Amino acid sequence: MILQDSFQFSDAPIFKLVHGGKSQFYFNCKRVTLDPEGQYLIGNLIFASVKNLNVQAIGGLTLGADAIANAVAYTSWVERKPMQSFVVRKKEKDHGAVNLIEGKVKAGDRVIVVDDVITTGGSTLQAISACRFAELEVVKVVVLVDRQEMNGKDNILKEVPDVEALFTRDEIMSLYQKGT
């Protein structure tokens, strides 16, 4: 699904990335994370990876992490090992209870941070920082795609020792070149 629905390639670097650079590769994973089949697959794949980590919640920076966290939380309920889903806002809201994190999490909870794509790791690191500020223990990071550029995975590994990518750019590119 990622190859078919999310991946784009160009011989020239034409795709502008969040950090401002350009690349030959582009992944729009929302086309998979917001798809019902994609949510089913993602929920099951990630749940299988984290189900034995004794965590209370899963989430990350909105918008890339939202559908992923919700898919895993749903799967966790079906599998009778429920974990909460949470959202990290990009900035604190300015009304009501001024929270950076929304969801049923509390200080001391062990959590998984998820993201759809890592390049520099910036959005994932922002989520990790917010979790730590809320006194959550980040035990693992799981991403759908590691672009294998800009030291993203290494940047995250400096903060969390367990980082897993379900797919890498090289794996997707290999399938693309095979015409799969």
Protein Blocks (a to p, Z undefined) as FASTA:
>chain_A
ZZmmmpccdfbdfbccfkopacfbdcdfklmmmpmklmmmmmmmmmmmmmmnopabdcdd
dfklmmmmmmmmmmmmmnopacddddddfbdcfehjddfbgcjddehiacddddfbdckl
mmmmmmmmmmmmnopacfbdcdfbdghighlmmmmmmmombdcdfbdfklmmmmmmnoZZ
